[in-house]
Amino acid sequence: MTSLSLSSVCKAYGELVALEDVSLAFTPNCITAIIGRSGCGKSTLLRMCNGLTRPDSGEVMVFQQALDYASLPALRKRIGYAVQGTGLFPHLTVRANISLLAELENWSKPAIDQRLEQLLTLTQLQQSHLAKYPHQLSGGQQQRVGLCRAMMLSPELLLLDEPFAAIDPLTRMDIQEQLLALHEAEPVTTVLVTHDMQEALLLADEIVIMEAGRVVQAISKTRLLEQYPGQEPNRLLLSLMAGAGA
């Protein structure tokens, strides 16, 4: 059963319609990429999934239950969340940033150390990084720290909002590979918001195309590549939106 779904979700800000009648069910333990132009509603959709934004109508189901907005702190312990720019606390060391939620959950020091070691290995961060502060790290290293923090509590759901958009292309490719390695080692239902079709095709098992607040296409990557063999990624995205009447 899916751990995340949306049913007929709508959201407007005054006259601006952010989401219009969106229904989706995310495949368990797969990476689903939400892709579309800026302003199409993809980040609003992602924020719906952990209660940062409430729908005007429709229903968000998380872990087979309607999202309970009165119990969001408990729910978010089961959800990893990483955003563009990492959102790291500048006054905390890397170790403190990554382990913050585990500390709040009263994990023992040996349990925290063991989990830190696992995550550092998976993301190719060094032990020496733990004593540093975010400003002492490169953009790519900061993004790895953000992924480690999102995965610290071994979440059942991972939400990524354009986490690699602000870093250089070579570093971005490296971190994308680290995400795939992390996902292979610890499969988790993952929703990735991106504006880059090439990134979506590299990372995702499922592709959801959005335009003007609506889902215009939801398809597996395998089926998509069978239907459009050899097409350049961003031309493919434009073709999909045009074919859906975007």
C-alpha positions, -999 to +999 in steps of 0.1 A: +000+000+000+012+035-008+024+056+022+014+089+004-015+099-018-036+130-027-072+129-037-088+159-055-066+184-038-071+221-046-053+251-034-056+288-043-040+320-031-066+346-039-071+344-077-039+324-082-047+287-085-017+267-072-033+232-074-064+222-092-080+188-086-047+169-081-050+132-074-018+110-071-007+079-054+031+075-049+046+041-055+061+026-023+100+026-020+104+043-054+116+078-064+089+099-080+100+131-097+075+160-099+086+182-128+073+213-145+079+250-151+084+274-123+050+283-107+033+251-119+025+240-083+051+213-078+065+228-046+031+235-032+022+199-038+053+188-019+045+211+010+010+195+012+027+162+019+041+171+053+014+196+063+034+228+056+005+239+033-031+229+038-055+222+009-086+243+004-104+210-005-095+174-011-075+150+011-039+142+018-033+106+030+000+099+048+008+064+060-028+052+051-044+079+072-058+114+065-032+139+074-039+150+110-028+187+113-031+185+151-003+159+152+022+172+127+053+171+150+048+133+155+041+127+119+072+147+107+095+124+127+086+097+101+093+121+071+126+133+059+127+168+042+154+185+023+152+217+003+173+239-020+200+256+000+200+228+026+184+249+054+212+240+078+215+259+111+246+281+107+254+282+144+255+244+148+283+221+137+277+195+110+274+168+137+248+189+156+228+196+124+226+160+114+219+145+148+195+172+161+163+152+157+179+121+172+190+142+202+155+155+206+143+118+204+167+110+232+188+086+212+218+072+231+253+085+220+263+051+207+231+049+185+237+084+172+274+076+164+264+044+146+238+062+125+262+090+117+289+066+106+263+048+083+252+081+067+287+095+063+298+064+045+267+064+022+272+101+013+310+101+012+314+127+039+345+126+061+345+123+099+365+155+099+335+174+085+315+167+117+333+194+137+329+221+110+302+246+106+281+249+074+299+280+061+332+260+062+318+235+037+314+236-001+279+237-015+281+200-024+292+191+011+264+211+026+239+193+004+252+160+016+248+171+052+212+181+044+206+146+030+221+130+061+199+151+084+168+142+064+177+105+067+189+105+103+157+090+118+154+064+089+122+080+076+095+061+059+089+090+034+115+114+019+105+148+004+131+167-017+124+202-030+149+210-057+178+200-034+205+201-060+194+232-080+220+257-065+252+237-070+275+234-100+268+207-126+298+184-118+291+185-081+254+180-088+261+148-108+282+135-079+255+141-053+228+126-076+249+094-076+251+096-038+213+099-036+209+068-058+234+049-036+216+060-005+182+050-019+196+016-029+209+010+006+178+023+023+148+022+000+122+048+010+092+063-008+107+095-022+092+125-039+116+148-057+106+182-070+128+193-099+126+215-130+153+194-148+140+165-170+175+151-172+177+149-134+142+133-133+152+106-158+184+099-140+170+096-105+133+087-107+113+055-112+081+074-118+076+108-136+048+133-129+045+163-152+027+194-139+015+225-156-007+254-143-015+235-111-026+203-127-011+169-133-009+165-171+010+132-171+020+105-146+040+076-161+068+052-152+103+061-165+105+028-183+073+033-202+082+069-210+115+060-225+099+032-246+074+057-260+100+084-267+133+066-275+164+088-279+146+121-274+166+149-256+152+153-221+140+189-220+125+186-255+108+155-242+093+175-213+080+202-237+065+175-259+047+159-230+032+192-218+022+202-254+006+168-259-014+172-228-027+206-240-005+227-218 
